[in-house]
């Protein structure tokens, strides 16, 4: 798994912030090993320039899957994030690099559009927050015949169904003194708590089943009571 802070592993001291890749590990049988290499603050460009991709490409084996979700940091145009920013054309080039190098190792790339941020208009309608970058992922998936999960769309549908009040329970929305790790509270519409991460992971799991990937055969069956 490669991507950014919405997907990555977190230390216990950061709890309850949870990347959706963390609960994802519990969905598969013992034949599957989940190696979550996602890192906070990384765009496709910095994931490559910092040398985080090359060891993955070098160690990849036939039969592996590479789930890739970038976009949050690629699209960050603010001055303080200028080192992360990646224009859409370069974003596409980087995704193509991930795809081709994965396929060269006879592994399977799976593109994932960036999971949505929580942003509603005054009428309670979910707003698109990644359109350019999500569209780019879908275009590359079609051009390179690569499996794709439109997590941007699926997560927006989930939040729209929950509405602006209840959607907050998926994110790092904490009042002051509500949690000892965040005594000042937290108002974060991008990163998930453990419940939110599990809900997003389930969306990805459902889409893997729909894609009919061989990986879906290794999903554990629900416990019957």
Secondary structure, 3 states (H helix, E strand, C coil): CEECCCCCCCCHHHCCCCCHHHHHHHHECCCCCCCCCCCCCCCHHHHHHCCCCHHHHHHCCCCCEEEEECCCCCCCCCHHHCCCCCCHHHHHHHHHHHHHHHHHCCCEEEEECCCCCCCECCCCCECCCCHHHHHHHHHHHHHCCCEEECHHHHHHHHHHHHHHHHHHHHEEEECCCCECCECCCEEEEEEECHHHHHHHHHHHHHHHHHHCCHHHHHECCCCCC
